[in-house]
Amino acid sequence: MEAEVIGVIVSGSRCRGIEKAGSDLDVVLEYKGNVREDAFFDILHEDGMEIGGVKVDINPITEGKTGTLESYLPAVEEYLSQKQIEREKRKSVKENIKQKSEKAKEFTHVKKEKQKFHIR
């Protein structure tokens, strides 16, 4: 197997601070060589790699198949931006539901207290 590393970059949700529990660390590796991307991926993941308990996912790319780092990364950044927007929307909806639930509980409590007062 021949592979000359052209460039490496750490990417993904962990770089943006939007990772979930169990998210891996994404590394993109651009190379030139006589090994196919999928075969190189399999070789790189045979033993499983971790750093500080975080799984490392190395994605080898070539100019001829997936593209260069320069052409590949804008699509990754766009994808991550969309994921971040979606996550913020979900978080906002969850917070809104939580606030409404708390107001409903408070209203129910106040209503019960008023009923107690009128009963006596």
trRosetta pair geometry for C-beta under 8 A, 3 or more apart (Angstrom, degrees):
i j d omega theta_ij theta_ji phi_ij phi_ji
1 33 7.1 38 173 165 73 133
1 34 7.0 -159 -147 72 47 90
1 35 4.8 22 -146 -60 99 132
1 40 7.8 142 -164 -97 131 84
1 43 7.4 80 -118 -94 171 171
2 33 4.5 -170 106 -149 70 96
2 34 4.8 56 47 17 102 100
2 35 7.0 174 55 -16 50 93
3 31 4.7 3 -171 174 97 142
3 32 7.3 152 -153 78 50 39
3 33 3.6 -54 -97 -44 53 163
3 34 7.9 -115 -64 33 62 57
3 35 5.8 -42 -64 31 107 119
3 40 6.5 112 -93 -120 147 130
3 60 7.8 -47 -150 -147 140 141
4 31 6.1 150 73 -162 43 80
4 32 4.8 -13 56 59 102 91
4 33 6.0 161 10 -62 65 92
5 8 6.5 -9 -175 -43 123 102
5 29 6.3 -60 -131 -170 99 101
5 30 7.4 99 -164 80 59 56
5 31 5.3 -43 -101 -100 45 91
6 30 4.3 -60 66 109 110 101
6 31 5.9 -178 2 -99 87 28
6 32 6.1 83 -48 -16 113 90
6 68 7.6 -81 113 -140 147 90
6 69 7.5 -163 103 -10 107 111
7 29 7.7 180 93 -152 47 43
7 30 4.6 19 52 43 84 115
7 69 4.8 -76 89 -12 134 149
8 27 6.4 -4 -169 -178 99 102
8 28 7.1 163 -152 85 49 53
8 29 5.1 -5 -106 -108 86 73
8 30 7.5 -147 -69 24 42 70
9 27 7.3 166 84 -155 38 58
9 28 5.2 -8 59 57 87 98
9 69 5.9 119 -3 -150 127 130
9 73 6.8 -3 79 -92 160 128
10 14 7.8 -64 164 83 109 109
10 15 6.0 152 123 -75 91 120
10 25 6.7 -32 -151 176 107 98
10 26 7.0 122 -166 85 57 60
10 27 5.5 -32 -103 -101 63 73
11 15 5.9 -68 -151 5 27 147
11 26 4.9 -58 77 102 75 113
11 27 7.4 139 23 -107 76 22
11 28 5.5 19 9 -8 128 111
11 73 6.9 -148 -100 -126 141 91
11 76 5.5 4 173 148 146 148
11 80 7.8 -138 172 -45 92 145
12 15 5.8 110 62 8 55 100
12 16 7.7 -128 118 6 37 96
12 19 7.7 49 135 -85 98 101
12 23 7.5 168 151 167 120 115
12 24 7.4 -54 164 89 164 73
12 25 6.9 160 61 -161 141 34
12 26 3.1 122 -39 25 136 124
12 57 7.8 98 -68 59 158 116
12 76 7.7 -61 -69 -180 51 119
12 80 7.1 177 -148 -93 25 128
13 16 5.8 -71 -153 46 39 103
13 18 4.8 -100 -158 80 90 81
13 19 4.2 127 120 -82 109 66
13 20 7.4 -7 136 -1 157 68
13 23 5.3 -84 76 -167 129 151
13 26 7.7 92 17 0 66 119
13 80 6.6 -172 -82 -133 58 105
13 83 7.0 -80 -93 113 103 146
14 17 7.6 43 -168 -71 32 30
14 19 4.6 25 -81 -51 64 137
14 23 6.0 175 -57 114 92 122
14 24 7.8 -99 -24 109 127 33
14 25 5.3 -43 32 -109 158 69
14 26 7.2 166 25 16 103 79
14 54 7.5 77 -101 -173 155 148
15 26 7.9 -78 -10 55 110 97
16 19 7.9 139 63 -33 77 72
16 80 5.7 163 -27 169 152 127
16 84 6.3 -101 152 -76 145 129
18 80 7.4 145 50 -171 137 92
18 83 6.7 136 124 115 145 105
18 84 5.1 -111 -84 -100 162 87
18 87 6.0 149 -163 45 116 163
19 23 3.6 -138 -161 51 102 153
20 23 5.0 119 50 -44 63 106
23 54 7.9 -6 90 -150 63 105
24 54 6.7 134 -143 170 45 83
24 55 4.2 -58 -114 88 99 96
24 56 6.6 151 -176 -106 100 12
24 57 4.4 73 128 -16 144 111
25 51 6.4 -27 23 42 155 116
25 54 5.2 74 -25 132 109 122
25 55 7.0 180 19 90 75 46
25 56 4.9 -29 66 -110 104 66
25 57 6.8 168 75 22 46 74
26 57 5.2 -25 -105 71 60 105
26 59 6.7 -1 -165 -2 90 117
27 56 6.2 10 -1 -175 121 98
27 57 6.8 166 25 83 73 50
27 58 4.7 -24 75 -107 108 68
27 59 6.9 168 85 21 52 71
28 58 8.0 155 -93 -160 18 54
28 59 5.1 -27 -109 71 65 101
28 61 6.2 -3 -171 3 96 120
28 69 6.4 135 116 -114 123 92
28 72 6.7 -178 -174 112 150 138
28 73 7.3 -172 61 -81 161 86
28 76 7.4 -105 -50 -57 148 164
29 44 7.9 171 32 -103 147 160
29 58 5.7 13 -7 -173 124 99
29 59 6.8 163 22 78 76 45
29 60 4.8 -34 76 -102 102 65
29 61 7.1 153 78 20 48 70
30 60 7.8 134 -100 -160 19 58
30 61 5.3 -36 -101 74 66 90
30 62 7.2 126 -157 -100 68 32
30 63 7.5 58 -164 -50 111 73
30 68 5.9 40 -133 -152 147 57
30 69 4.7 -98 -32 -38 136 95
30 72 7.8 179 -79 18 109 139
31 40 7.2 -165 56 -162 144 164
31 60 5.7 -26 18 -158 120 105
31 61 7.6 134 22 68 71 41
31 62 6.3 -51 73 -87 65 81
32 62 6.8 106 -101 -135 44 98
32 63 7.5 -2 -89 9 87 106
33 40 7.7 107 74 -83 131 136
33 62 7.7 -120 38 -98 71 124
35 39 5.3 -123 -178 88 92 116
35 40 4.8 112 120 -64 120 97
35 43 7.6 -27 176 4 150 144
36 39 4.4 85 60 11 90 106
36 40 6.7 -159 89 -8 43 88
36 65 7.9 95 -157 -62 72 158
37 40 5.8 -59 -146 39 27 110
37 41 6.2 34 154 -24 64 105
37 60 5.4 -169 -143 97 73 93
37 61 6.3 24 -122 -112 127 37
37 62 5.9 -131 -67 3 103 100
37 65 5.3 -133 -19 83 134 156
37 66 6.4 104 -104 -18 162 116
38 41 5.5 -47 -147 31 32 117
38 42 6.6 35 153 -19 62 102
39 42 5.7 -52 -153 34 33 113
39 43 6.5 34 150 -19 64 105
40 43 5.6 -53 -149 36 34 113
40 44 6.3 32 154 -18 66 108
40 60 4.3 -53 110 57 129 160
41 44 5.9 -60 -148 38 28 109
41 45 6.2 3 160 -1 65 116
41 58 7.4 -174 -129 95 64 78
41 59 6.8 6 -109 -129 108 48
41 60 5.7 -143 -65 28 70 99
42 45 6.2 -74 -144 48 26 97
42 46 6.8 57 154 -63 63 80
43 46 6.0 -19 -157 -26 32 113
44 49 7.8 -50 165 -8 78 129
44 58 4.6 -98 156 75 143 127
44 60 6.6 154 -16 -28 147 114
45 48 6.6 33 -171 -81 66 48
45 49 7.6 -100 -117 3 52 91
45 57 7.8 14 -96 -132 117 59
45 58 7.2 -163 -61 45 83 91
48 55 7.0 -56 -167 -134 94 96
49 55 7.4 102 80 -161 55 55
49 56 4.3 -46 100 53 105 115
49 58 7.3 35 40 -17 139 111
50 53 6.0 3 172 -126 127 12
50 54 6.1 148 -158 67 80 35
50 55 5.6 -43 -98 -93 83 41
50 56 6.3 -178 -100 -5 24 88
51 54 5.6 -28 67 60 71 93
51 56 5.7 66 -5 -55 99 118
61 65 7.0 -145 -160 77 66 96
61 66 3.9 -89 -144 70 104 132
61 67 6.5 -22 168 61 129 55
61 68 7.6 151 118 -123 118 15
61 69 7.4 140 71 -70 129 60
61 72 5.8 29 153 -71 172 162
62 65 4.9 61 62 23 97 98
62 66 6.5 101 45 29 52 85
63 67 6.4 13 -137 -157 44 27
63 68 5.0 14 -101 -63 86 83
66 72 6.0 36 140 -97 100 126
67 70 7.9 -116 153 67 101 63
67 71 3.9 -105 175 86 129 118
67 72 4.6 162 84 -58 111 87
68 71 5.0 84 51 15 79 96
68 72 6.5 -153 89 -6 34 96
69 72 5.7 -63 -131 44 26 109
69 73 5.7 30 173 -29 67 113
70 73 6.9 -44 -132 24 14 108
71 74 7.3 -56 -168 23 32 104
72 75 6.3 -70 -170 38 41 107
72 76 6.4 35 145 -19 76 111
73 76 5.2 -56 -145 38 42 114
73 77 6.0 42 158 -21 73 103
74 77 5.6 -53 -145 37 32 112
74 78 6.3 35 155 -21 65 104
75 78 5.7 -51 -147 35 32 113
75 79 6.4 36 152 -20 63 105
76 79 5.6 -54 -151 36 31 114
76 80 6.3 27 153 -15 65 107
77 80 5.8 -55 -145 40 31 109
77 81 6.2 37 154 -24 65 105
78 81 5.7 -51 -147 33 30 114
78 82 6.5 30 154 -17 63 105
79 82 5.9 -58 -154 36 29 110
79 83 6.5 30 150 -19 64 106
80 83 5.4 -50 -146 36 36 114
80 84 6.3 38 154 -22 66 103
81 84 5.7 -54 -150 34 30 112
81 85 6.5 31 151 -19 64 105
82 85 5.7 -52 -148 35 33 112
82 86 6.3 33 153 -18 66 106
83 86 5.7 -55 -147 38 30 112
83 87 6.2 31 154 -20 65 108
84 87 5.7 -53 -145 36 30 112
84 88 6.4 29 155 -19 64 106
85 88 5.9 -57 -149 36 29 109
85 89 6.5 30 152 -20 64 105
86 89 5.7 -54 -150 34 31 112
86 90 6.4 30 153 -17 65 105
87 90 5.8 -53 -148 37 32 110
87 91 6.2 33 152 -20 65 107
88 91 5.5 -52 -144 37 32 113
88 92 6.2 36 153 -22 64 106
89 92 5.6 -55 -149 36 30 113
89 93 6.4 30 153 -18 65 104
90 93 5.7 -54 -148 36 32 110
90 94 6.3 32 153 -19 66 106
91 94 5.7 -54 -147 37 31 112
91 95 6.3 31 154 -19 65 106
92 95 5.8 -53 -146 36 30 111
92 96 6.3 32 153 -21 63 106
93 96 5.6 -55 -149 35 31 113
93 97 6.4 31 153 -18 65 105
94 97 5.8 -55 -148 37 31 111
94 98 6.3 33 152 -21 65 107
95 98 5.6 -53 -147 36 32 114
95 99 6.4 33 154 -20 65 104
96 99 5.8 -53 -148 34 30 111
96 100 6.5 27 154 -16 64 106
97 100 5.8 -56 -148 38 31 109
97 101 6.2 33 153 -22 65 107
98 101 5.7 -55 -147 35 29 113
98 102 6.4 30 154 -19 64 105
99 102 5.8 -54 -148 36 31 110
99 103 6.4 30 153 -18 65 105
100 103 5.7 -54 -148 37 33 111
100 104 6.3 35 152 -21 65 105
101 104 5.7 -53 -148 35 31 112
101 105 6.5 32 152 -19 64 103
102 105 5.7 -52 -149 35 32 111
102 106 6.3 33 152 -19 64 106
103 106 5.6 -54 -147 38 32 113
103 107 6.2 36 152 -22 66 105
104 107 5.6 -51 -146 36 31 113
104 108 6.3 33 154 -20 64 105
105 108 5.7 -54 -148 36 30 112
105 109 6.3 32 152 -20 64 106
106 109 5.7 -54 -149 35 31 113
106 110 6.3 29 154 -17 65 106
107 110 5.8 -56 -147 38 29 109
107 111 6.2 32 153 -21 64 108
108 111 5.6 -55 -146 36 29 114
108 112 6.4 30 155 -19 64 105
109 112 5.9 -55 -150 35 29 110
109 113 6.4 29 152 -19 64 106
110 113 5.6 -54 -149 36 32 113
110 114 6.4 33 152 -20 65 104
111 114 5.8 -54 -150 34 31 111
111 115 6.5 33 151 -20 64 105
112 115 5.6 -53 -149 35 33 113
112 116 6.5 37 151 -22 65 102
113 116 5.7 -50 -151 32 33 114
113 117 6.5 35 150 -21 63 104
114 117 5.6 -53 -152 33 34 114
114 118 6.4 27 154 -14 67 107
115 118 5.9 -58 -146 40 31 106
115 119 6.3 35 155 -27 65 107
116 119 5.8 -55 -148 30 29 113
116 120 6.9 25 158 -18 63 104
117 120 6.4 -60 -158 30 29 106
